């Protein structure tokens, strides 16, 4: 059975005590980019409750970097740094049309 998603990572799931900061943090880098070509770096944290001694792991923040913009998602919301192109279109190459009848006439 999957675990329930916890709304706040710094609140103890056992007793509800708020923890100031994680004991240890580490980074997880996604091997594949998302649909916009950005790489996601997830900052994980290990917490310990000062009241009941329960230990748990949770996502501290997520960083999406790619192109000219960086997006940081944390406890305080989502912040965007850098310039993001509003009119982001895929660059299309030149279209060349060939008629197979023209190829036969040259030979």
Residue, then its C-alpha position, 0 to 999 in steps of 0.5 A: x500500500x502506498x504511503x499518504x502524501x504529507x502536506x508539510x515535510x517538517x511536521x512529525x507524522x506521529x505527534x504533529x510537532x513542527x521541526x526546525x530543520x532537517x538533520x541531513x539533506x541530499x540531492x536526487x537528480x532526475x535522469x530524464x528531463x521533463x516536457x520543457x527540457x528541464x532537469x529536476x533536482x530534488x532536495x531530500x531531508x531526514x528529520x527527527x522529532x524532538x518530542x517523540x523521537x520519530x524519524x522520517x524522510x521528506x522532500x525539502x524542495x525541488x529545483x527545475x533548471x534548464x534553458x535560461x530559467x530556474x524554478x525553485x519549489x519549496x515551503x514558501x511557494x514557487x520562485x522563478x529566476x532568469x528569463x523565460x521565453x513567452x513565445x517558445x516555439x520549436x525551431x523548424x527547418x526549411x521544407x524541401x519538396x521533391x517531385x519523383x518525376x523530376x528525378x526520372x527526367x534527369x537520368 
